[in-house]
Amino acid sequence: MYDRNQLYKRQVNIYTERVPNPNSMKFVMNFMLSKDENLIRDYADVSATADSPLAEALFGFGYVKRVFITKNFITITKDEGIEWEEILSELKSYIKKYIDEGGEVLLGQDEDDEPLKIGTDNDSVTVRQIKDILEEYIRPAVEGDGGAIMFHSFDEHTGSVKVLLQGSCSGCPSSTITLKAGIENLLRRMVPEVKEVIAEGV
């Protein structure tokens, strides 16, 4: 019989993936970092890392400027003044050793915690459509680029959708283009009530 707990067993293998933001890199694990599949943690500086000892430790490297943790990968954004070739091996080795030795990635991850709900009972039909499209079509692509997208709000009077872009998408030169050419066009085509998409964190 398949043991679901094997999914969370820490036999650590890490591979890296480049993303559109040249200053960010995905460090992908061969196991889940949390049992919450909707986990998103975005740390813009060390002062916000109270719930992540690993993120705090990574900021100890002077060239680390942002740490993003979700599902089975960590996206690190570096100082643009240093090349990945100079630091990639060091970061990869550090993360592997940290987890191999039992270091905590996130605090307070209780296995009985309820997963984050995508929708709420108070959502309008339009908001539910927007959230469903973000979850099904847009979120996987954004995660592939080392980031995350979250619904923030919808103004029914103006047709404006506000989203939050995190991880490598924050500060990425191509994020604005992706937002307008991809996300906005898709939502406007599939949900006629949507007239524009505005992002925070870009």
Residue pairs with C-beta under 8 A, 6 or more apart in sequence:
7 31
7 32
8 31
8 32
8 35
9 31
10 31
10 99
10 100
10 102
11 30
11 31
12 29
12 30
12 31
12 96
12 99
12 100
13 29
13 30
14 27
14 28
14 29
14 30
14 92
14 95
14 96
15 27
15 28
16 25
16 26
16 27
16 28
16 88
16 92
17 25
17 26
17 28
17 146
18 25
18 26
19 25
19 26
19 75
19 145
19 146
19 147
19 168
20 145
20 168
20 172
20 174
20 178
21 77
21 145
21 146
21 168
21 169
21 171
21 172
21 173
21 174
21 175
22 80
23 65
23 77
23 78
23 79
23 80
23 171
24 66
24 75
24 76
24 77
24 78
24 146
24 167
24 168
24 172
25 75
25 76
25 78
25 84
25 88
25 91
25 146
26 73
26 74
26 75
26 146
26 168
27 73
27 74
27 75
27 76
27 91
27 92
27 95
28 72
28 73
29 72
29 73
29 74
29 99
30 72
31 72
32 71
32 72
33 39
33 69
33 70
33 71
33 72
33 73
33 74
33 105
33 106
34 71
34 105
34 106
34 109
35 109
35 111
35 113
36 109
36 113
36 115
36 116
37 71
37 115
38 115
38 116
38 118
39 69
39 70
39 71
39 106
39 116
40 68
40 69
40 70
40 148
40 150
40 166
41 51
41 52
41 55
41 68
41 69
41 70
41 106
42 66
42 67
42 68
42 69
42 148
42 166
42 167
42 170
43 49
43 52
43 55
43 59
43 66
43 67
43 68
43 69
44 66
44 170
45 59
45 66
46 55
46 56
46 59
49 55
49 56
49 59
49 67
50 107
51 106
51 107
51 108
52 67
52 69
52 104
52 105
52 106
52 107
53 103
53 104
53 105
53 107
54 67
54 69
54 74
54 95
54 98
54 99
54 103
54 104
54 105
54 106
55 67
55 69
57 94
57 98
57 103
58 64
58 67
58 76
58 91
58 94
58 95
59 67
61 87
61 90
61 91
61 94
62 79
63 78
63 79
63 81
63 82
63 87
64 76
64 77
64 78
64 79
64 91
65 77
65 78
65 79
66 75
66 76
66 77
66 167
66 170
66 171
67 74
67 75
67 76
67 77
68 74
68 75
68 76
68 77
68 146
68 147
68 148
68 166
68 167
68 168
69 105
69 106
70 143
70 148
70 167
71 143
73 146
74 95
75 146
75 147
75 167
75 168
76 91
77 167
77 168
77 170
77 171
78 84
78 87
99 105
118 131
118 132
118 135
119 127
119 128
119 131
119 132
123 131
124 154
124 156
126 154
126 156
126 191
126 193
126 194
127 151
127 154
129 190
129 191
130 151
130 154
130 161
130 187
130 191
130 194
131 151
133 186
133 187
133 190
133 191
134 149
134 151
134 163
137 186
138 149
138 182
138 183
138 186
139 148
139 149
141 182
142 148
142 149
142 165
142 169
145 168
145 169
146 167
146 168
146 169
147 165
147 166
147 167
147 168
147 169
147 170
147 172
148 165
148 166
148 167
148 169
149 163
149 164
149 165
149 166
149 169
149 183
150 163
150 164
150 166
151 161
151 163
152 162
152 163
152 164
152 200
153 161
153 162
154 160
154 161
154 162
154 194
155 161
155 162
156 193
158 195
158 196
159 193
159 194
159 195
159 196
160 195
160 196
160 197
160 198
161 187
161 194
161 196
161 197
161 198
162 197
162 198
162 199
162 200
163 183
163 197
163 198
163 199
163 200
164 199
164 200
164 201
165 175
165 179
165 199
165 200
165 201
165 202
166 201
169 175
169 178
169 201
169 202
170 201
170 202
171 202
172 202
175 199
175 202
176 199
176 202
179 197
179 199
179 202
180 197
183 197
184 194
184 196
184 197
187 194
187 197
188 194
188 195
188 196
